[in-house]
Amino acid sequence: MSLTAEALWLNSFFSGYDTAILSFAHKMAELAGSVLTPLNKIITLLGEKGILFFLLAIVLMLFPRYRRAGVCIFGAVCCGALITNILLKDTIARPRPFETVDQFRQWWECVGSPAEDGFSFPSGHVTAAAAGVTGLCLMRGKRFFLPGAIWVLLMMFSRNYLMAHYPSDVLFALLIGVFSGFVAALITQLIFRFLENHAGEGKFYDFLLYTGIEGKPDLKSVAGSVKSGVSSAAARRTGAGREETTARHAARHQAAGSAPKASRRSGSSSGTYQGKH
């Protein structure tokens, strides 16, 4: 199998690092494979295609108070997938460990890991995990850092334990995921700053910001609604006042127009009466 220059460099430069960690993972499989193998398969399954963080993002976006975090997580996982699966995997085209090295293939068969298609560098599972955790921590605070870091480390180990990736694959995936999280956080802040600056100007902006479970409009939205209501009420009052004024003018003109006729009739009959006398 012919390798790209980038794949050859990775195999050469990280040879000692990759072999040492994969060897440690194999020893762990020999010692506690009956426990670790199904556990790592479950961890890998949960990280498949970033579905876990996509679902988390969708749930968070249902709540206005957590919507910013949901958007950031969703964007971070998408950004990581774009860099990992679209730009790098096919460009680097690094085969998986069990596909090129006999020793790694034996270790892969030992743990009974299922065959996986696609190239090895970088790990999509770890990219999604690191991107989602980074986005969550940046939006919701440091209290999520420790459990998030543990999850990412478990994902990194599971991919090496199952011999699906080189350790250098998951290392670069970690860096890509963190980078994707920061990019998504920046874009999310810009999006919500734009929406907040236009809050109260239209139903579309208010819908994106406040509609959802436990939605509570902020003061700006309430002020906008009150202002709109006052303007509408004032317009109705103005229209009613104009109609009333027009009716009064019409009544006055009618009264003014009928008064001379009454006077003339009165004068005519008065003259006739006087003439008779």
C-alpha positions in Angstrom: 0.0 0.0 0.0 1.5 3.3 -1.1 1.4 6.0 1.5 1.2 9.8 1.2 4.2 11.8 2.3 2.2 13.1 5.2 1.3 9.6 6.4 4.9 8.4 6.0 6.1 11.4 8.1 3.5 10.6 10.9 4.4 6.9 11.0 8.1 7.8 11.2 8.0 10.8 13.6 5.5 9.3 16.1 6.7 5.7 15.8 8.0 5.4 19.4 5.1 7.4 20.9 2.4 5.4 19.0 4.0 2.0 19.8 4.4 2.7 23.5 0.8 3.7 24.1 -0.7 1.0 21.9 1.5 -1.5 23.8 0.2 -0.2 27.1 -3.4 -0.5 25.8 -2.7 -4.1 24.7 -1.4 -5.0 28.2 -4.5 -3.5 29.7 -6.6 -5.8 27.4 -4.6 -8.8 28.5 -5.1 -8.0 32.2 -8.8 -6.9 32.2 -10.1 -7.5 28.7 -13.3 -9.1 29.9 -14.2 -5.8 31.6 -12.4 -3.2 29.5 -13.3 -4.5 26.0 -17.1 -4.1 26.3 -16.7 -0.9 28.2 -14.5 0.7 25.5 -16.9 -0.6 22.8 -19.7 1.2 24.5 -17.7 4.4 24.8 -16.9 4.3 21.1 -20.5 3.6 20.2 -21.6 6.7 22.2 -19.1 8.8 20.4 -20.1 7.6 16.9 -20.5 10.5 14.5 -20.8 13.0 17.4 -24.4 11.9 17.9 -24.2 12.3 21.6 -23.2 16.0 21.4 -25.6 16.6 18.6 -28.5 15.4 20.7 -27.2 17.4 23.7 -27.1 20.5 21.5 -30.6 20.0 20.2 -32.0 19.6 23.8 -30.2 22.7 25.0 -31.5 24.8 22.1 -35.1 24.0 23.2 -34.5 26.2 26.3 -33.8 29.9 25.7 -31.5 30.2 28.7 -29.3 27.4 27.3 -29.8 28.1 23.6 -26.4 29.8 23.3 -24.6 26.7 24.6 -26.6 24.4 22.3 -25.8 26.5 19.3 -22.1 26.6 20.3 -21.9 22.8 20.8 -23.7 22.1 17.5 -21.4 24.5 15.6 -18.2 23.1 17.3 -19.0 19.5 16.4 -19.8 20.6 12.8 -16.6 22.6 12.5 -14.6 19.7 13.8 -16.2 17.3 11.4 -15.5 19.6 8.5 -11.8 19.8 9.4 -11.4 16.1 10.3 -13.6 14.2 7.9 -13.7 16.6 4.9 -10.2 18.3 4.8 -7.7 16.0 6.6 -8.7 12.3 6.4 -8.7 11.9 2.6 -5.8 14.3 2.2 -3.5 12.6 4.7 -4.9 9.1 3.9 -3.2 7.4 6.8 -4.3 3.7 7.1 -5.5 2.4 10.4 -3.0 0.6 12.7 -4.3 -2.9 12.1 -4.1 -2.4 8.3 -0.4 -1.9 7.9 1.5 -3.3 11.0 1.3 -7.0 11.7 1.8 -6.5 15.4 -1.0 -4.0 15.7 -3.2 -6.3 13.7 -2.6 -9.1 16.2 -3.5 -6.8 19.1 -6.6 -5.6 17.2 -7.7 -9.3 16.8 -7.0 -9.9 20.5 -9.5 -7.3 21.7 -12.1 -8.4 19.1 -12.5 -4.9 17.8 -14.8 -4.6 14.7 -13.3 -3.5 11.4 -13.7 0.2 10.6 -13.6 1.8 7.2 -12.1 5.1 6.3 -8.7 6.5 7.1 -7.1 6.9 10.5 -5.8 10.5 10.9 -7.3 12.2 12.8 -9.9 10.5 15.0 -13.4 11.7 14.3 -14.7 10.4 17.7 -12.1 12.3 19.7 -12.6 15.5 17.6 -16.3 15.5 18.2 -15.8 14.8 22.0 -13.2 17.6 22.4 -15.2 20.0 20.3 -18.4 19.4 22.2 -16.8 19.6 25.6 -14.9 22.8 24.7 -18.1 24.5 23.5 -19.9 23.5 26.6 -17.2 24.7 29.0 -16.9 28.0 27.1 -20.6 28.7 27.2 -21.6 27.2 30.6 -18.5 27.6 32.8 -15.6 25.7 34.3 -17.7 23.4 36.3 -18.0 21.2 33.3 -14.3 21.0 32.6 -13.5 18.0 34.9 -16.3 15.7 33.7 -15.7 16.8 30.1 -12.0 16.2 30.3 -12.6 12.7 31.7 -15.0 11.9 28.9 -12.5 13.1 26.3 -9.7 11.0 27.8 -11.9 8.0 27.9 -12.7 8.5 24.3 -9.0 8.8 23.4 -8.1 5.7 25.3 -11.0 3.7 23.8 -9.9 4.4 20.2 -6.4 3.3 21.0 -7.5 0.3 23.1 -9.6 -1.0 20.1 -6.6 -0.4 17.8 -8.8 1.8 15.6 -6.4 4.8 15.7 -2.8 5.6 16.4 -2.2 7.7 19.6 -0.9 10.5 17.3 -4.3 10.4 15.6 -6.2 11.1 18.8 -3.7 13.7 19.9 -4.2 15.8 16.8 -7.9 15.2 17.1 -7.9 16.7 20.6 -6.2 19.8 19.3 -8.6 20.1 16.4 -11.6 19.7 18.7 -10.4 22.4 21.1 -9.8 24.7 18.2 -13.2 24.0 16.7 -14.8 24.8 20.1 -13.2 28.2 20.3 -14.1 29.0 16.7 -17.8 28.0 17.4 -17.8 30.1 20.6 -16.7 33.2 18.7 -19.3 32.7 16.0 -22.0 32.0 18.5 -21.2 35.2 20.4 -21.5 37.2 17.1 -24.8 35.6 16.2 -26.4 36.3 19.6 -25.0 39.8 19.8 -26.7 40.5 16.4 -30.0 39.0 17.6 -30.0 40.9 20.9 -29.3 44.2 19.1 -32.4 43.6 17.0 -34.6 42.2 19.8 -38.1 43.8 19.7 -37.7 44.8 16.1 -39.5 41.8 14.7 -41.1 38.5 15.6 -38.3 36.6 13.8 -35.6 37.9 16.2 -37.7 37.4 19.3 -38.6 33.9 18.2 -34.9 32.9 17.9 -34.1 34.4 21.2 -37.0 33.7 23.5 -39.3 31.1 22.1 -39.0 27.7 23.7 -39.5 25.8 27.0 -39.5 28.2 29.9 -39.1 31.2 27.6 -38.9 34.5 29.5 -38.5 37.7 27.4 -36.0 40.1 28.7 -36.7 43.8 29.5 -35.7 44.9 26.0 -38.3 42.6 24.5 -40.9 43.7 26.9 -40.1 47.4 26.3 -40.4 46.8 22.6 -43.8 45.1 23.0 -45.0 47.9 25.3 -43.8 50.5 22.9 -45.5 48.8 20.0 -48.8 48.5 22.0 -48.7 52.1 23.1 -48.1 53.2 19.5 -51.0 51.2 18.3 -53.3 52.5 21.0 -52.2 56.1 20.3 -52.9 55.5 16.6 -56.4 54.2 17.4 -57.0 57.2 19.7 -55.8 59.6 17.1 -58.1 58.0 14.5 -61.1 58.1 16.8 -60.3 61.7 17.7 -60.2 62.7 14.0 -63.5 61.0 13.3 -65.0 62.8 16.3 -63.6 66.1 15.2 -64.9 65.6 11.6 -68.3 64.8 12.9 -68.4 68.0 15.0 -67.3 70.1 12.0 -70.0 68.5 9.9 -72.6 69.2 12.5 -71.5 72.8 12.8 -71.6 73.3 9.0 -75.0 71.8 8.8 -76.3 74.1 11.6 -74.7 77.1 10.0 -76.1 76.3 6.7 -79.7 75.8 8.0 -79.7 78.9 10.2 -80.0 81.6 7.4 -82.8 79.7 5.8 -84.7 79.7 9.0 -84.1 83.5 9.3 -85.3 84.2 5.8 -88.4 82.2 6.4 -89.0 84.0 9.6 -88.5 87.4 8.0 -90.7 86.6 5.1 -93.6 85.5 7.3 -93.0 88.5 9.5 -93.3 90.8 6.6 -96.5 89.2 5.4 -98.0 89.6 8.8 -97.0 93.2 9.0 -98.4 93.8 5.6 -101.7 92.5 6.6 -101.8 94.8 9.5 
